Amino acid sequence: MPEGSERFHWPLGPALSGISPESTLRSNTVFTHGTLRLLVYAPRGDDPQQPHDQDEVYVIQTGTGWFVNGADRHRFGPGDSLFVPAGVEHRFEEFSDDLSMWVVFWGPDGGESA
């Protein structure tokens, strides 16, 4: 690996460090570039999210449960990707204790137009 390239590589394990059942921390920002933000997210117990100003994509790494996205509710599991437009209410429900995912936010406040 070329020197300095580790700043473009984020293994899940180290990104999750500090997020535990005892911690109030649920996410960890691992990279930013312009409007793009990459986080790891691991809610424990409940998911108190509020709608976000930017569009976002979740990529589920571990765990299962239900995802509420506006008026839709559906099951999810490892390997699934979920898109949420800016401003839409969403949350994870009835999820397993090992839930973890990558989250990508990007674009202007209010989201990108179709």
C-alpha positions as CSV (number, residue, x, y, z in Angstrom):
1,M,0.0,0.0,0.0
2,P,1.5,3.4,-0.9
3,E,2.4,5.6,2.0
4,G,-0.5,7.7,3.1
5,S,-3.1,5.6,1.4
6,E,-4.5,4.4,4.8
7,R,-6.4,7.7,4.9
8,F,-8.6,6.2,2.1
9,H,-9.2,2.9,3.8
10,W,-11.4,2.4,6.9
11,P,-11.8,-1.0,8.4
12,L,-15.1,-1.5,10.2
13,G,-13.5,-2.7,13.5
14,P,-11.4,0.4,14.3
15,A,-14.2,2.7,13.0
16,L,-16.5,1.2,15.6
17,S,-14.1,1.8,18.5
18,G,-15.7,3.8,21.3
19,I,-19.2,2.7,20.4
20,S,-20.4,0.2,23.0
21,P,-23.6,-0.6,24.9
22,E,-22.3,1.6,27.8
23,S,-21.5,4.5,25.5
24,T,-23.8,7.4,24.5
25,L,-21.8,7.6,21.3
26,R,-23.7,6.0,18.4
27,S,-21.7,7.2,15.4
28,N,-18.1,8.0,14.5
29,T,-17.2,10.2,11.5
30,V,-14.3,8.6,9.7
31,F,-13.9,10.8,6.6
32,T,-15.1,14.1,5.1
33,H,-14.5,15.6,1.7
34,G,-16.5,18.6,0.5
35,T,-20.1,17.9,1.3
36,L,-19.4,14.1,1.6
37,R,-19.3,12.6,5.1
38,L,-18.6,8.9,5.9
39,L,-19.6,7.6,9.3
40,V,-20.0,4.3,11.0
41,Y,-23.3,4.1,12.9
42,A,-24.2,1.5,15.6
43,P,-27.3,2.3,17.6
44,R,-27.8,0.4,20.8
45,G,-31.2,-0.2,22.3
46,D,-33.1,2.4,20.3
47,D,-32.6,4.7,17.3
48,P,-33.4,8.4,18.2
49,Q,-32.6,9.8,14.8
50,Q,-34.2,12.9,13.5
51,P,-34.5,13.8,9.8
52,H,-31.2,15.0,8.3
53,D,-30.5,18.0,6.1
54,Q,-28.6,15.9,3.4
55,D,-29.4,12.8,1.4
56,E,-27.9,9.7,2.9
57,V,-27.2,6.0,2.2
58,Y,-26.8,3.3,4.8
59,V,-24.8,0.2,4.0
60,I,-25.6,-2.5,6.6
61,Q,-22.6,-4.4,7.8
62,T,-23.9,-6.5,10.7
63,G,-27.3,-7.0,12.2
64,T,-30.9,-7.3,11.2
65,G,-34.2,-5.6,12.0
66,W,-36.8,-3.2,10.5
67,F,-36.2,0.1,8.8
68,V,-38.8,2.9,8.7
69,N,-38.3,5.3,5.8
70,G,-41.1,7.8,5.5
71,A,-44.3,5.7,5.1
72,D,-42.4,2.5,4.2
73,R,-41.3,-0.2,6.7
74,H,-39.2,-3.2,5.6
75,R,-36.7,-5.8,6.9
76,F,-33.0,-5.3,6.4
77,G,-29.9,-7.4,6.9
78,P,-26.1,-7.5,6.2
79,G,-25.2,-6.3,2.7
80,D,-28.4,-4.2,2.2
81,S,-28.2,-0.6,1.2
82,L,-30.9,1.9,2.1
83,F,-31.4,5.4,0.7
84,V,-33.1,8.2,2.6
85,P,-33.8,11.6,1.0
86,A,-33.0,14.7,3.0
87,G,-35.8,15.7,5.4
88,V,-37.5,12.3,5.5
89,E,-38.3,10.8,9.0
90,H,-36.5,7.4,9.3
91,R,-35.3,5.0,12.0
92,F,-34.2,1.5,12.7
93,E,-36.6,-0.6,14.8
94,E,-36.5,-4.0,16.5
95,F,-32.9,-4.4,15.5
96,S,-30.3,-6.9,16.8
97,D,-27.7,-5.9,19.3
98,D,-24.9,-6.2,16.8
99,L,-26.3,-3.6,14.3
100,S,-23.6,-1.6,12.5
101,M,-23.5,0.2,9.2
102,W,-21.6,2.7,7.1
103,V,-23.5,6.0,6.5
104,V,-22.7,8.3,3.6
105,F,-24.1,11.9,3.6
106,W,-23.6,14.2,0.6
107,G,-24.9,17.1,-1.3
108,P,-26.6,20.4,-0.4
109,D,-28.9,21.0,2.5
110,G,-32.4,19.9,1.4
111,G,-30.9,17.1,-0.8
112,E,-30.3,16.8,-4.5
113,S,-33.2,17.1,-6.9
114,A,-34.1,14.0,-9.0
